[in-house]
Amino acid sequence: MLLWDANGFWLFYKRLERGTFERLRNPSSTQLEITRGELSMLLDGFQVVKGNKREHFADEVDIVRVTKHGQQC
């Protein structure tokens, strides 16, 4: 995602472990403007138009911390 904030460009990159992002299109233009809420939904794996969770998105990711001695925290 490329964002212009009047001071320069921000480049955002997110790689999914599984699945794909919904592809949004604007048939009347090559540009697409979405709200902050729509962006949040898109990045969290929801269909922006329908509001449904898309397939192949991980709902939760378990992060386990292991000590030097091999014990989980």
GINOR-V704163 format. One record per helix or strand of 3 or more residues. SS is the DSSP state (A for helix, B for strand). FROM is the first residue (numbers start at 1). TO is the last residue. If there is no record, write none. Layout:
BEGIN
SS;FROM;TO
SS;FROM;TO
END
This chain:
BEGIN
B;2;4
B;9;11
A;36;43
END
